[in-house]
């Protein structure tokens, strides 16, 4: 599954990271605690969070997650 599949299925609006829309998803992770995501999220996962600040982009980049 690719990011574009999720975007289309849920009718989402992409506001950032258009270059990564063709990335393959290998798993998922749900957490709002940034240190938890850094310690436990797997590379290639899609990350679901309620957070909306710029630090989530840094964590996603650090862990190579979407």
C-alpha positions in Angstrom: 0.0 0.0 0.0 1.2 3.5 -0.8 0.4 6.9 0.9 -1.7 7.9 -2.1 -4.0 4.9 -1.5 -4.8 6.2 2.0 -5.2 9.8 0.7 -7.7 8.7 -2.0 -9.6 6.2 0.3 -10.1 8.8 3.0 -10.5 11.8 0.7 -7.6 13.6 2.5 -6.1 17.0 1.6 -2.3 16.8 1.3 -0.7 20.0 2.7 3.0 18.9 2.9 5.3 16.2 1.6 3.9 15.7 -1.9 7.3 14.1 -2.8 6.6 11.2 -0.4 3.2 10.2 -1.6 4.5 7.1 -3.5 6.2 5.7 -0.4 5.3 2.1 0.5 3.7 1.7 3.9 5.0 -1.3 5.9 3.0 -0.8 9.1 1.3 1.8 11.3 1.8 3.6 14.6 -0.6 5.6 16.7 0.7 7.9 19.4 0.7 11.6 20.5 3.9 11.2 22.6 6.9 12.2 20.5 9.4 10.3 22.6 7.2 7.2 22.3 7.3 7.5 18.5 11.0 8.0 18.4 11.6 4.9 20.6 9.1 2.6 19.0 7.7 3.5 15.5 9.1 1.4 12.7 10.7 2.7 9.6 8.2 2.8 6.7 5.2 3.1 9.1 2.3 5.6 8.7 2.0 7.6 11.9 -1.4 8.8 13.2 -1.4 11.6 15.7 -3.6 14.5 16.9 -0.5 16.7 17.1 -0.3 19.6 14.6 3.0 21.4 15.4 6.2 21.4 13.5 8.0 18.9 15.8 6.0 16.0 14.3 7.7 16.7 11.0 11.1 16.4 12.6 10.2 13.1 14.3 8.7 11.7 11.1 11.8 12.7 9.2 14.1 11.2 11.9 12.3 7.9 11.9 11.5 7.8 8.1 7.8 7.5 8.8 4.8 9.0 7.0 
